[in-house]
Amino acid sequence: MNREQRRAMAKREKKGGNEEMAEKVALFGKLADECLVCDKPFDKKNKEMVMSWNVVVREAEEKVNLYCPECWNGALKMLHEARSEILGEEE
Ligand SMILES: [Zn+2]
């Protein structure tokens, strides 16, 4: 099964999202131990942290980017604002 098929299957099995989680866990070895933006330390053994921090997998680069909730929310907010500006949308 190639990556495309796996992804299609993961999409169909959307219920638990376990596939995605398993993939993330498999990539945990490549995970940084601090936030990419603010260098806040990340504890992989801290379940709460693992659940609340955001992991962005860049499969093409085989890289895993890690963002703390603060930086993630900040980035999302910036994205929203940029999008609103470009599209002239109001939130
Ligand atoms: Zn951060």
PDB file of the backbone (N, CA, C, O) and the ligand in Angstrom, with CONECT records:
HET     ZN  A 101       1
ATOM      1  N   MET A   1       0.864  -1.197   0.000  1.00  0.00           N
ATOM      2  CA  MET A   1       0.000   0.000   0.000  1.00  0.00           C
ATOM      3  C   MET A   1       0.904   1.253   0.000  1.00  0.00           C
ATOM      4  O   MET A   1       1.793   1.382   0.842  1.00  0.00           O
ATOM      5  N   ASN A   2       0.674   2.135  -0.916  1.00  0.00           N
ATOM      6  CA  ASN A   2       1.524   3.324  -0.929  1.00  0.00           C
ATOM      7  C   ASN A   2       0.923   4.442  -0.066  1.00  0.00           C
ATOM      8  O   ASN A   2      -0.146   4.288   0.523  1.00  0.00           O
ATOM      9  N   ARG A   3       1.610   5.519  -0.012  1.00  0.00           N
ATOM     10  CA  ARG A   3       1.236   6.612   0.891  1.00  0.00           C
ATOM     11  C   ARG A   3      -0.115   7.212   0.493  1.00  0.00           C
ATOM     12  O   ARG A   3      -0.938   7.545   1.346  1.00  0.00           O
ATOM     13  N   GLU A   4      -0.326   7.343  -0.820  1.00  0.00           N
ATOM     14  CA  GLU A   4      -1.585   7.916  -1.308  1.00  0.00           C
ATOM     15  C   GLU A   4      -2.770   7.087  -0.834  1.00  0.00           C
ATOM     16  O   GLU A   4      -3.765   7.615  -0.339  1.00  0.00           O
ATOM     17  N   GLN A   5      -2.636   5.769  -0.999  1.00  0.00           N
ATOM     18  CA  GLN A   5      -3.724   4.879  -0.614  1.00  0.00           C
ATOM     19  C   GLN A   5      -3.955   4.916   0.888  1.00  0.00           C
ATOM     20  O   GLN A   5      -5.088   4.906   1.369  1.00  0.00           O
ATOM     21  N   ARG A   6      -2.846   4.960   1.609  1.00  0.00           N
ATOM     22  CA  ARG A   6      -2.975   5.012   3.064  1.00  0.00           C
ATOM     23  C   ARG A   6      -3.732   6.258   3.490  1.00  0.00           C
ATOM     24  O   ARG A   6      -4.568   6.228   4.392  1.00  0.00           O
ATOM     25  N   ARG A   7      -3.412   7.354   2.812  1.00  0.00           N
ATOM     26  CA  ARG A   7      -4.051   8.616   3.170  1.00  0.00           C
ATOM     27  C   ARG A   7      -5.538   8.575   2.828  1.00  0.00           C
ATOM     28  O   ARG A   7      -6.371   9.052   3.598  1.00  0.00           O
ATOM     29  N   ALA A   8      -5.864   8.005   1.674  1.00  0.00           N
ATOM     30  CA  ALA A   8      -7.256   7.892   1.267  1.00  0.00           C
ATOM     31  C   ALA A   8      -8.026   7.053   2.274  1.00  0.00           C
ATOM     32  O   ALA A   8      -9.170   7.355   2.612  1.00  0.00           O
ATOM     33  N   MET A   9      -7.373   5.987   2.748  1.00  0.00           N
ATOM     34  CA  MET A   9      -8.009   5.116   3.702  1.00  0.00           C
ATOM     35  C   MET A   9      -8.204   5.847   5.024  1.00  0.00           C
ATOM     36  O   MET A   9      -9.249   5.727   5.663  1.00  0.00           O
ATOM     37  N   ALA A  10      -7.215   6.586   5.417  1.00  0.00           N
ATOM     38  CA  ALA A  10      -7.294   7.333   6.671  1.00  0.00           C
ATOM     39  C   ALA A  10      -8.448   8.310   6.612  1.00  0.00           C
ATOM     40  O   ALA A  10      -9.122   8.550   7.613  1.00  0.00           O
ATOM     41  N   LYS A  11      -8.673   8.872   5.439  1.00  0.00           N
ATOM     42  CA  LYS A  11      -9.753   9.823   5.266  1.00  0.00           C
ATOM     43  C   LYS A  11     -11.092   9.132   5.441  1.00  0.00           C
ATOM     44  O   LYS A  11     -12.006   9.658   6.076  1.00  0.00           O
ATOM     45  N   ARG A  12     -11.191   7.918   4.850  1.00  0.00           N
ATOM     46  CA  ARG A  12     -12.437   7.167   4.960  1.00  0.00           C
ATOM     47  C   ARG A  12     -12.694   6.762   6.402  1.00  0.00           C
ATOM     48  O   ARG A  12     -13.832   6.797   6.872  1.00  0.00           O
ATOM     49  N   GLU A  13     -11.649   6.383   7.092  1.00  0.00           N
ATOM     50  CA  GLU A  13     -11.795   5.948   8.485  1.00  0.00           C
ATOM     51  C   GLU A  13     -11.661   7.133   9.410  1.00  0.00           C
ATOM     52  O   GLU A  13     -10.817   7.149  10.305  1.00  0.00           O
ATOM     53  N   LYS A  14     -12.479   8.097   9.191  1.00  0.00           N
ATOM     54  CA  LYS A  14     -12.283   9.360   9.901  1.00  0.00           C
ATOM     55  C   LYS A  14     -12.700   9.290  11.369  1.00  0.00           C
ATOM     56  O   LYS A  14     -12.316  10.141  12.171  1.00  0.00           O
ATOM     57  N   LYS A  15     -13.482   8.277  11.714  1.00  0.00           N
ATOM     58  CA  LYS A  15     -14.040   8.167  13.063  1.00  0.00           C
ATOM     59  C   LYS A  15     -13.068   8.539  14.175  1.00  0.00           C
ATOM     60  O   LYS A  15     -13.273   9.508  14.907  1.00  0.00           O
ATOM     61  N   GLY A  16     -11.994   7.739  14.285  1.00  0.00           N
ATOM     62  CA  GLY A  16     -11.093   7.934  15.422  1.00  0.00           C
ATOM     63  C   GLY A  16      -9.910   8.821  15.112  1.00  0.00           C
ATOM     64  O   GLY A  16      -9.343   9.456  16.001  1.00  0.00           O
ATOM     65  N   GLY A  17      -9.545   8.860  13.855  1.00  0.00           N
ATOM     66  CA  GLY A  17      -8.343   9.593  13.491  1.00  0.00           C
ATOM     67  C   GLY A  17      -7.093   8.915  14.032  1.00  0.00           C
ATOM     68  O   GLY A  17      -6.062   9.553  14.240  1.00  0.00           O
ATOM     69  N   ASN A  18      -7.203   7.622  14.253  1.00  0.00           N
ATOM     70  CA  ASN A  18      -6.084   6.893  14.859  1.00  0.00           C
ATOM     71  C   ASN A  18      -4.898   6.795  13.920  1.00  0.00           C
ATOM     72  O   ASN A  18      -3.742   6.852  14.339  1.00  0.00           O
ATOM     73  N   GLU A  19      -5.201   6.650  12.669  1.00  0.00           N
ATOM     74  CA  GLU A  19      -4.141   6.537  11.667  1.00  0.00           C
ATOM     75  C   GLU A  19      -3.208   7.736  11.752  1.00  0.00           C
ATOM     76  O   GLU A  19      -1.985   7.601  11.780  1.00  0.00           O
ATOM     77  N   GLU A  20      -3.813   8.893  11.792  1.00  0.00           N
ATOM     78  CA  GLU A  20      -3.043  10.133  11.838  1.00  0.00           C
ATOM     79  C   GLU A  20      -2.209  10.180  13.113  1.00  0.00           C
ATOM     80  O   GLU A  20      -1.038  10.559  13.098  1.00  0.00           O
ATOM     81  N   MET A  21      -2.833   9.793  14.200  1.00  0.00           N
ATOM     82  CA  MET A  21      -2.148   9.821  15.493  1.00  0.00           C
ATOM     83  C   MET A  21      -0.974   8.859  15.470  1.00  0.00           C
ATOM     84  O   MET A  21       0.116   9.190  15.938  1.00  0.00           O
ATOM     85  N   ALA A  22      -1.191   7.671  14.928  1.00  0.00           N
ATOM     86  CA  ALA A  22      -0.124   6.674  14.871  1.00  0.00           C
ATOM     87  C   ALA A  22       1.036   7.207  14.048  1.00  0.00           C
ATOM     88  O   ALA A  22       2.203   7.008  14.386  1.00  0.00           O
ATOM     89  N   GLU A  23       0.699   7.878  12.975  1.00  0.00           N
ATOM     90  CA  GLU A  23       1.723   8.450  12.119  1.00  0.00           C
ATOM     91  C   GLU A  23       2.517   9.496  12.898  1.00  0.00           C
ATOM     92  O   GLU A  23       3.743   9.566  12.806  1.00  0.00           O
ATOM     93  N   LYS A  24       1.803  10.289  13.650  1.00  0.00           N
ATOM     94  CA  LYS A  24       2.461  11.322  14.449  1.00  0.00           C
ATOM     95  C   LYS A  24       3.381  10.691  15.469  1.00  0.00           C
ATOM     96  O   LYS A  24       4.509  11.139  15.674  1.00  0.00           O
ATOM     97  N   VAL A  25       2.885   9.646  16.105  1.00  0.00           N
ATOM     98  CA  VAL A  25       3.693   8.994  17.134  1.00  0.00           C
ATOM     99  C   VAL A  25       4.942   8.402  16.508  1.00  0.00           C
ATOM    100  O   VAL A  25       6.025   8.457  17.091  1.00  0.00           O
ATOM    101  N   ALA A  26       4.790   7.834  15.314  1.00  0.00           N
ATOM    102  CA  ALA A  26       5.937   7.237  14.615  1.00  0.00           C
ATOM    103  C   ALA A  26       6.985   8.299  14.326  1.00  0.00           C
ATOM    104  O   ALA A  26       8.182   8.013  14.284  1.00  0.00           O
ATOM    105  N   LEU A  27       6.529   9.511  14.131  1.00  0.00           N
ATOM    106  CA  LEU A  27       7.453  10.592  13.812  1.00  0.00           C
ATOM    107  C   LEU A  27       7.960  11.304  15.061  1.00  0.00           C
ATOM    108  O   LEU A  27       8.728  12.263  14.977  1.00  0.00           O
ATOM    109  N   PHE A  28       7.521  10.821  16.212  1.00  0.00           N
ATOM    110  CA  PHE A  28       7.904  11.474  17.456  1.00  0.00           C
ATOM    111  C   PHE A  28       9.408  11.446  17.662  1.00  0.00           C
ATOM    112  O   PHE A  28       9.975  12.316  18.323  1.00  0.00           O
ATOM    113  N   GLY A  29      10.041  10.445  17.093  1.00  0.00           N
ATOM    114  CA  GLY A  29      11.489  10.363  17.210  1.00  0.00           C
ATOM    115  C   GLY A  29      12.168  11.560  16.600  1.00  0.00           C
ATOM    116  O   GLY A  29      13.267  11.944  17.000  1.00  0.00           O
ATOM    117  N   LYS A  30      11.489  12.155  15.610  1.00  0.00           N
ATOM    118  CA  LYS A  30      12.060  13.312  14.930  1.00  0.00           C
ATOM    119  C   LYS A  30      11.593  14.616  15.548  1.00  0.00           C
ATOM    120  O   LYS A  30      11.967  15.705  15.114  1.00  0.00           O
ATOM    121  N   LEU A  31      10.772  14.476  16.564  1.00  0.00           N
ATOM    122  CA  LEU A  31      10.157  15.640  17.161  1.00  0.00           C
ATOM    123  C   LEU A  31      11.172  16.448  17.967  1.00  0.00           C
ATOM    124  O   LEU A  31      11.985  15.898  18.710  1.00  0.00           O
ATOM    125  N   ALA A  32      11.104  17.732  17.803  1.00  0.00           N
ATOM    126  CA  ALA A  32      11.963  18.604  18.593  1.00  0.00           C
ATOM    127  C   ALA A  32      11.494  18.584  20.042  1.00  0.00           C
ATOM    128  O   ALA A  32      10.390  18.127  20.339  1.00  0.00           O
ATOM    129  N   ASP A  33      12.328  19.075  20.928  1.00  0.00           N
ATOM    130  CA  ASP A  33      11.870  19.108  22.312  1.00  0.00           C
ATOM    131  C   ASP A  33      11.624  20.530  22.783  1.00  0.00           C
ATOM    132  O   ASP A  33      11.654  20.833  23.976  1.00  0.00           O
ATOM    133  N   GLU A  34      11.380  21.390  21.804  1.00  0.00           N
ATOM    134  CA  GLU A  34      11.006  22.759  22.166  1.00  0.00           C
ATOM    135  C   GLU A  34      10.154  23.352  21.045  1.00  0.00           C
ATOM    136  O   GLU A  34      10.143  22.858  19.917  1.00  0.00           O
ATOM    137  N   CYS A  35       9.449  24.410  21.387  1.00  0.00           N
ATOM    138  CA  CYS A  35       8.607  25.083  20.410  1.00  0.00           C
ATOM    139  C   CYS A  35       9.497  25.703  19.325  1.00  0.00           C
ATOM    140  O   CYS A  35      10.526  26.314  19.611  1.00  0.00           O
ATOM    141  N   LEU A  36       9.070  25.527  18.091  1.00  0.00           N
ATOM    142  CA  LEU A  36       9.850  26.026  16.961  1.00  0.00           C
ATOM    143  C   LEU A  36       9.948  27.546  16.988  1.00  0.00           C
ATOM    144  O   LEU A  36      10.913  28.125  16.488  1.00  0.00           O
ATOM    145  N   VAL A  37       8.947  28.181  17.573  1.00  0.00           N
ATOM    146  CA  VAL A  37       8.888  29.642  17.542  1.00  0.00           C
ATOM    147  C   VAL A  37       9.535  30.275  18.771  1.00  0.00           C
ATOM    148  O   VAL A  37      10.387  31.155  18.646  1.00  0.00           O
ATOM    149  N   CYS A  38       9.128  29.824  19.960  1.00  0.00           N
ATOM    150  CA  CYS A  38       9.574  30.524  21.172  1.00  0.00           C
ATOM    151  C   CYS A  38      10.547  29.711  22.018  1.00  0.00           C
ATOM    152  O   CYS A  38      10.975  30.164  23.080  1.00  0.00           O
ATOM    153  N   ASP A  39      10.906  28.491  21.546  1.00  0.00           N
ATOM    154  CA  ASP A  39      11.877  27.645  22.253  1.00  0.00           C
ATOM    155  C   ASP A  39      11.409  27.189  23.628  1.00  0.00           C
ATOM    156  O   ASP A  39      12.215  26.787  24.468  1.00  0.00           O
ATOM    157  N   LYS A  40      10.110  27.256  23.848  1.00  0.00           N
ATOM    158  CA  LYS A  40       9.590  26.744  25.109  1.00  0.00           C
ATOM    159  C   LYS A  40       9.815  25.230  25.144  1.00  0.00           C
ATOM    160  O   LYS A  40       9.531  24.551  24.157  1.00  0.00           O
ATOM    161  N   PRO A  41      10.316  24.686  26.253  1.00  0.00           N
ATOM    162  CA  PRO A  41      10.608  23.250  26.289  1.00  0.00           C
ATOM    163  C   PRO A  41       9.346  22.392  26.221  1.00  0.00           C
ATOM    164  O   PRO A  41       8.312  22.725  26.801  1.00  0.00           O
ATOM    165  N   PHE A  42       9.461  21.286  25.501  1.00  0.00           N
ATOM    166  CA  PHE A  42       8.348  20.356  25.322  1.00  0.00           C
ATOM    167  C   PHE A  42       8.722  19.023  25.945  1.00  0.00           C
ATOM    168  O   PHE A  42       9.787  18.470  25.669  1.00  0.00           O
ATOM    169  N   ASP A  43       7.830  18.515  26.789  1.00  0.00           N
ATOM    170  CA  ASP A  43       8.066  17.236  27.452  1.00  0.00           C
ATOM    171  C   ASP A  43       7.193  16.174  26.810  1.00  0.00           C
ATOM    172  O   ASP A  43       5.975  16.165  26.988  1.00  0.00           O
ATOM    173  N   LYS A  44       7.828  15.273  26.055  1.00  0.00           N
ATOM    174  CA  LYS A  44       7.091  14.225  25.339  1.00  0.00           C
ATOM    175  C   LYS A  44       6.336  13.302  26.277  1.00  0.00           C
ATOM    176  O   LYS A  44       5.356  12.669  25.884  1.00  0.00           O
ATOM    177  N   LYS A  45       6.793  13.229  27.512  1.00  0.00           N
ATOM    178  CA  LYS A  45       6.159  12.309  28.455  1.00  0.00           C
ATOM    179  C   LYS A  45       4.980  12.960  29.158  1.00  0.00           C
ATOM    180  O   LYS A  45       4.223  12.294  29.864  1.00  0.00           O
ATOM    181  N   ASN A  46       4.831  14.240  28.967  1.00  0.00           N
ATOM    182  CA  ASN A  46       3.720  14.959  29.571  1.00  0.00           C
ATOM    183  C   ASN A  46       2.515  14.885  28.647  1.00  0.00           C
ATOM    184  O   ASN A  46       2.462  15.564  27.622  1.00  0.00           O
ATOM    185  N   LYS A  47       1.532  14.039  29.026  1.00  0.00           N
ATOM    186  CA  LYS A  47       0.381  13.780  28.154  1.00  0.00           C
ATOM    187  C   LYS A  47      -0.364  15.052  27.813  1.00  0.00           C
ATOM    188  O   LYS A  47      -0.794  15.250  26.677  1.00  0.00           O
ATOM    189  N   GLU A  48      -0.511  15.907  28.802  1.00  0.00           N
ATOM    190  CA  GLU A  48      -1.240  17.153  28.583  1.00  0.00           C
ATOM    191  C   GLU A  48      -0.564  18.002  27.510  1.00  0.00           C
ATOM    192  O   GLU A  48      -1.215  18.602  26.655  1.00  0.00           O
ATOM    193  N   MET A  49       0.740  18.027  27.584  1.00  0.00           N
ATOM    194  CA  MET A  49       1.506  18.781  26.590  1.00  0.00           C
ATOM    195  C   MET A  49       1.353  18.151  25.210  1.00  0.00           C
ATOM    196  O   MET A  49       1.143  18.840  24.212  1.00  0.00           O
ATOM    197  N   VAL A  50       1.465  16.829  25.180  1.00  0.00           N
ATOM    198  CA  VAL A  50       1.356  16.121  23.904  1.00  0.00           C
ATOM    199  C   VAL A  50      -0.001  16.406  23.269  1.00  0.00           C
ATOM    200  O   VAL A  50      -0.105  16.558  22.052  1.00  0.00           O
ATOM    201  N   MET A  51      -1.042  16.478  24.101  1.00  0.00           N
ATOM    202  CA  MET A  51      -2.391  16.716  23.577  1.00  0.00           C
ATOM    203  C   MET A  51      -2.605  18.165  23.149  1.00  0.00           C
ATOM    204  O   MET A  51      -3.363  18.435  22.217  1.00  0.00           O
ATOM    205  N   SER A  52      -1.946  19.085  23.822  1.00  0.00           N
ATOM    206  CA  SER A  52      -2.277  20.487  23.570  1.00  0.00           C
ATOM    207  C   SER A  52      -1.313  21.155  22.580  1.00  0.00           C
ATOM    208  O   SER A  52      -1.668  22.142  21.936  1.00  0.00           O
ATOM    209  N   TRP A  53      -0.116  20.624  22.465  1.00  0.00           N
ATOM    210  CA  TRP A  53       0.822  21.211  21.515  1.00  0.00           C
ATOM    211  C   TRP A  53       0.493  20.747  20.106  1.00  0.00           C
ATOM    212  O   TRP A  53      -0.130  19.701  19.922  1.00  0.00           O
ATOM    213  N   ASN A  54       0.901  21.507  19.131  1.00  0.00           N
ATOM    214  CA  ASN A  54       0.558  21.189  17.757  1.00  0.00           C
ATOM    215  C   ASN A  54       1.771  20.691  16.984  1.00  0.00           C
ATOM    216  O   ASN A  54       2.847  21.290  16.982  1.00  0.00           O
ATOM    217  N   VAL A  55       1.535  19.568  16.333  1.00  0.00           N
ATOM    218  CA  VAL A  55       2.588  18.943  15.552  1.00  0.00           C
ATOM    219  C   VAL A  55       2.226  19.070  14.079  1.00  0.00           C
ATOM    220  O   VAL A  55       1.156  18.632  13.658  1.00  0.00           O
ATOM    221  N   VAL A  56       3.103  19.661  13.311  1.00  0.00           N
ATOM    222  CA  VAL A  56       2.870  19.792  11.880  1.00  0.00           C
ATOM    223  C   VAL A  56       3.889  18.920  11.159  1.00  0.00           C
ATOM    224  O   VAL A  56       5.094  19.171  11.196  1.00  0.00           O
ATOM    225  N   VAL A  57       3.371  17.897  10.506  1.00  0.00           N
ATOM    226  CA  VAL A  57       4.252  16.960   9.824  1.00  0.00           C
ATOM    227  C   VAL A  57       4.454  17.417   8.382  1.00  0.00           C
ATOM    228  O   VAL A  57       3.498  17.544   7.616  1.00  0.00           O
ATOM    229  N   ARG A  58       5.686  17.656   8.035  1.00  0.00           N
ATOM    230  CA  ARG A  58       6.037  17.992   6.657  1.00  0.00           C
ATOM    231  C   ARG A  58       6.637  16.747   6.037  1.00  0.00           C
ATOM    232  O   ARG A  58       7.841  16.503   6.104  1.00  0.00           O
ATOM    233  N   GLU A  59       5.748  15.963   5.425  1.00  0.00           N
ATOM    234  CA  GLU A  59       6.176  14.654   4.939  1.00  0.00           C
ATOM    235  C   GLU A  59       7.245  14.775   3.865  1.00  0.00           C
ATOM    236  O   GLU A  59       8.184  13.980   3.830  1.00  0.00           O
ATOM    237  N   ALA A  60       7.111  15.748   3.002  1.00  0.00           N
ATOM    238  CA  ALA A  60       8.062  15.903   1.899  1.00  0.00           C
ATOM    239  C   ALA A  60       9.471  16.113   2.432  1.00  0.00           C
ATOM    240  O   ALA A  60      10.446  15.616   1.868  1.00  0.00           O
ATOM    241  N   GLU A  61       9.559  16.852   3.521  1.00  0.00           N
ATOM    242  CA  GLU A  61      10.878  17.147   4.091  1.00  0.00           C
ATOM    243  C   GLU A  61      11.230  16.188   5.222  1.00  0.00           C
ATOM    244  O   GLU A  61      12.316  16.258   5.797  1.00  0.00           O
ATOM    245  N   GLU A  62      10.282  15.279   5.535  1.00  0.00           N
ATOM    246  CA  GLU A  62      10.444  14.373   6.677  1.00  0.00           C
ATOM    247  C   GLU A  62      10.809  15.160   7.919  1.00  0.00           C
ATOM    248  O   GLU A  62      11.736  14.822   8.656  1.00  0.00           O
ATOM    249  N   LYS A  63      10.059  16.202   8.119  1.00  0.00           N
ATOM    250  CA  LYS A  63      10.312  17.080   9.252  1.00  0.00           C
ATOM    251  C   LYS A  63       9.052  17.174  10.089  1.00  0.00           C
ATOM    252  O   LYS A  63       7.934  17.081   9.581  1.00  0.00           O
ATOM    253  N   VAL A  64       9.256  17.359  11.364  1.00  0.00           N
ATOM    254  CA  VAL A  64       8.128  17.545  12.255  1.00  0.00           C
ATOM    255  C   VAL A  64       8.313  18.866  12.983  1.00  0.00           C
ATOM    256  O   VAL A  64       9.273  19.048  13.732  1.00  0.00           O
ATOM    257  N   ASN A  65       7.404  19.764  12.758  1.00  0.00           N
ATOM    258  CA  ASN A  65       7.485  21.058  13.420  1.00  0.00           C
ATOM    259  C   ASN A  65       6.576  21.066  14.635  1.00  0.00           C
ATOM    260  O   ASN A  65       5.464  20.539  14.610  1.00  0.00           O
ATOM    261  N   LEU A  66       7.067  21.664  15.675  1.00  0.00           N
ATOM    262  CA  LEU A  66       6.359  21.648  16.944  1.00  0.00           C
ATOM    263  C   LEU A  66       6.047  23.074  17.391  1.00  0.00           C
ATOM    264  O   LEU A  66       6.912  23.950  17.393  1.00  0.00           O
ATOM    265  N   TYR A  67       4.794  23.280  17.768  1.00  0.00           N
ATOM    266  CA  TYR A  67       4.376  24.608  18.202  1.00  0.00           C
ATOM    267  C   TYR A  67       3.650  24.510  19.533  1.00  0.00           C
ATOM    268  O   TYR A  67       2.786  23.650  19.707  1.00  0.00           O
ATOM    269  N   CYS A  68       3.985  25.368  20.461  1.00  0.00           N
ATOM    270  CA  CYS A  68       3.255  25.420  21.717  1.00  0.00           C
ATOM    271  C   CYS A  68       1.890  26.066  21.434  1.00  0.00           C
ATOM    272  O   CYS A  68       1.719  26.738  20.417  1.00  0.00           O
ATOM    273  N   PRO A  69       0.917  25.858  22.343  1.00  0.00           N
ATOM    274  CA  PRO A  69      -0.436  26.378  22.076  1.00  0.00           C
ATOM    275  C   PRO A  69      -0.454  27.885  21.845  1.00  0.00           C
ATOM    276  O   PRO A  69      -1.206  28.375  21.003  1.00  0.00           O
ATOM    277  N   GLU A  70       0.365  28.616  22.582  1.00  0.00           N
ATOM    278  CA  GLU A  70       0.379  30.080  22.452  1.00  0.00           C
ATOM    279  C   GLU A  70       0.805  30.492  21.047  1.00  0.00           C
ATOM    280  O   GLU A  70       0.146  31.299  20.392  1.00  0.00           O
ATOM    281  N   CYS A  71       1.921  29.919  20.598  1.00  0.00           N
ATOM    282  CA  CYS A  71       2.424  30.278  19.268  1.00  0.00           C
ATOM    283  C   CYS A  71       1.474  29.794  18.187  1.00  0.00           C
ATOM    284  O   CYS A  71       1.281  30.460  17.170  1.00  0.00           O
ATOM    285  N   TRP A  72       0.880  28.619  18.415  1.00  0.00           N
ATOM    286  CA  TRP A  72      -0.049  28.073  17.423  1.00  0.00           C
ATOM    287  C   TRP A  72      -1.248  29.000  17.269  1.00  0.00           C
ATOM    288  O   TRP A  72      -1.650  29.342  16.157  1.00  0.00           O
ATOM    289  N   ASN A  73      -1.810  29.398  18.407  1.00  0.00           N
ATOM    290  CA  ASN A  73      -2.969  30.287  18.361  1.00  0.00           C
ATOM    291  C   ASN A  73      -2.606  31.621  17.742  1.00  0.00           C
ATOM    292  O   ASN A  73      -3.388  32.215  16.999  1.00  0.00           O
ATOM    293  N   GLY A  74      -1.395  32.084  18.065  1.00  0.00           N
ATOM    294  CA  GLY A  74      -0.930  33.332  17.483  1.00  0.00           C
ATOM    295  C   GLY A  74      -0.821  33.217  15.977  1.00  0.00           C
ATOM    296  O   GLY A  74      -1.206  34.131  15.248  1.00  0.00           O
ATOM    297  N   ALA A  75      -0.294  32.088  15.507  1.00  0.00           N
ATOM    298  CA  ALA A  75      -0.134  31.871  14.069  1.00  0.00           C
ATOM    299  C   ALA A  75      -1.492  31.780  13.395  1.00  0.00           C
ATOM    300  O   ALA A  75      -1.693  32.326  12.311  1.00  0.00           O
ATOM    301  N   LEU A  76      -2.428  31.084  14.044  1.00  0.00           N
ATOM    302  CA  LEU A  76      -3.768  30.952  13.477  1.00  0.00           C
ATOM    303  C   LEU A  76      -4.437  32.317  13.363  1.00  0.00           C
ATOM    304  O   LEU A  76      -5.074  32.638  12.359  1.00  0.00           O
ATOM    305  N   LYS A  77      -4.276  33.098  14.402  1.00  0.00           N
ATOM    306  CA  LYS A  77      -4.878  34.425  14.428  1.00  0.00           C
ATOM    307  C   LYS A  77      -4.317  35.286  13.292  1.00  0.00           C
ATOM    308  O   LYS A  77      -5.042  35.998  12.596  1.00  0.00           O
ATOM    309  N   MET A  78      -2.997  35.188  13.140  1.00  0.00           N
ATOM    310  CA  MET A  78      -2.350  35.939  12.067  1.00  0.00           C
ATOM    311  C   MET A  78      -2.859  35.495  10.710  1.00  0.00           C
ATOM    312  O   MET A  78      -3.106  36.313   9.823  1.00  0.00           O
ATOM    313  N   LEU A  79      -3.014  34.170  10.560  1.00  0.00           N
ATOM    314  CA  LEU A  79      -3.513  33.627   9.295  1.00  0.00           C
ATOM    315  C   LEU A  79      -4.903  34.164   9.001  1.00  0.00           C
ATOM    316  O   LEU A  79      -5.206  34.590   7.886  1.00  0.00           O
ATOM    317  N   HIS A  80      -5.741  34.131  10.036  1.00  0.00           N
ATOM    318  CA  HIS A  80      -7.113  34.611   9.874  1.00  0.00           C
ATOM    319  C   HIS A  80      -7.127  36.077   9.466  1.00  0.00           C
ATOM    320  O   HIS A  80      -7.864  36.503   8.576  1.00  0.00           O
ATOM    321  N   GLU A  81      -6.288  36.818  10.152  1.00  0.00           N
ATOM    322  CA  GLU A  81      -6.255  38.253   9.865  1.00  0.00           C
ATOM    323  C   GLU A  81      -5.746  38.504   8.455  1.00  0.00           C
ATOM    324  O   GLU A  81      -6.275  39.345   7.728  1.00  0.00           O
ATOM    325  N   ALA A  82      -4.701  37.753   8.077  1.00  0.00           N
ATOM    326  CA  ALA A  82      -4.153  37.918   6.728  1.00  0.00           C
ATOM    327  C   ALA A  82      -5.199  37.548   5.695  1.00  0.00           C
ATOM    328  O   ALA A  82      -5.346  38.227   4.678  1.00  0.00           O
ATOM    329  N   ARG A  83      -5.929  36.467   5.956  1.00  0.00           N
ATOM    330  CA  ARG A  83      -6.941  36.013   5.009  1.00  0.00           C
ATOM    331  C   ARG A  83      -8.061  37.048   4.891  1.00  0.00           C
ATOM    332  O   ARG A  83      -8.536  37.357   3.799  1.00  0.00           O
ATOM    333  N   SER A  84      -8.459  37.564   6.030  1.00  0.00           N
ATOM    334  CA  SER A  84      -9.509  38.570   6.015  1.00  0.00           C
ATOM    335  C   SER A  84      -9.085  39.769   5.195  1.00  0.00           C
ATOM    336  O   SER A  84      -9.872  40.359   4.454  1.00  0.00           O
ATOM    337  N   GLU A  85      -7.812  40.113   5.349  1.00  0.00           N
ATOM    338  CA  GLU A  85      -7.297  41.268   4.619  1.00  0.00           C
ATOM    339  C   GLU A  85      -7.289  41.014   3.119  1.00  0.00           C
ATOM    340  O   GLU A  85      -7.697  41.854   2.317  1.00  0.00           O
ATOM    341  N   ILE A  86      -6.807  39.819   2.769  1.00  0.00           N
ATOM    342  CA  ILE A  86      -6.697  39.484   1.338  1.00  0.00           C
ATOM    343  C   ILE A  86      -8.063  39.334   0.715  1.00  0.00           C
ATOM    344  O   ILE A  86      -8.319  39.855  -0.371  1.00  0.00           O
ATOM    345  N   LEU A  87      -8.940  38.626   1.394  1.00  0.00           N
ATOM    346  CA  LEU A  87     -10.259  38.342   0.804  1.00  0.00           C
ATOM    347  C   LEU A  87     -11.294  39.384   1.163  1.00  0.00           C
ATOM    348  O   LEU A  87     -12.412  39.363   0.648  1.00  0.00           O
ATOM    349  N   GLY A  88     -10.926  40.285   2.037  1.00  0.00           N
ATOM    350  CA  GLY A  88     -11.877  41.291   2.455  1.00  0.00           C
ATOM    351  C   GLY A  88     -13.046  40.715   3.246  1.00  0.00           C
ATOM    352  O   GLY A  88     -14.167  41.222   3.211  1.00  0.00           O
ATOM    353  N   GLU A  89     -12.732  39.613   3.974  1.00  0.00           N
ATOM    354  CA  GLU A  89     -13.790  38.972   4.748  1.00  0.00           C
ATOM    355  C   GLU A  89     -13.816  39.518   6.165  1.00  0.00           C
ATOM    356  O   GLU A  89     -12.795  39.916   6.726  1.00  0.00           O
ATOM    357  N   GLU A  90     -15.015  39.520   6.720  1.00  0.00           N
ATOM    358  CA  GLU A  90     -15.133  39.857   8.136  1.00  0.00           C
ATOM    359  C   GLU A  90     -15.337  38.569   8.886  1.00  0.00           C
ATOM    360  O   GLU A  90     -16.059  37.686   8.424  1.00  0.00           O
ATOM    361  N   GLU A  91     -14.712  38.449  10.036  1.00  0.00           N
ATOM    362  CA  GLU A  91     -14.879  37.228  10.826  1.00  0.00           C
ATOM    363  C   GLU A  91     -16.252  37.192  11.441  1.00  0.00           C
ATOM    364  O   GLU A  91     -16.588  36.241  12.146  1.00  0.00           O
TER     365      GLU A  91
HETATM  366 ZN    ZN A 101       5.895  28.760  21.360  1.00  0.00          ZN2+
END
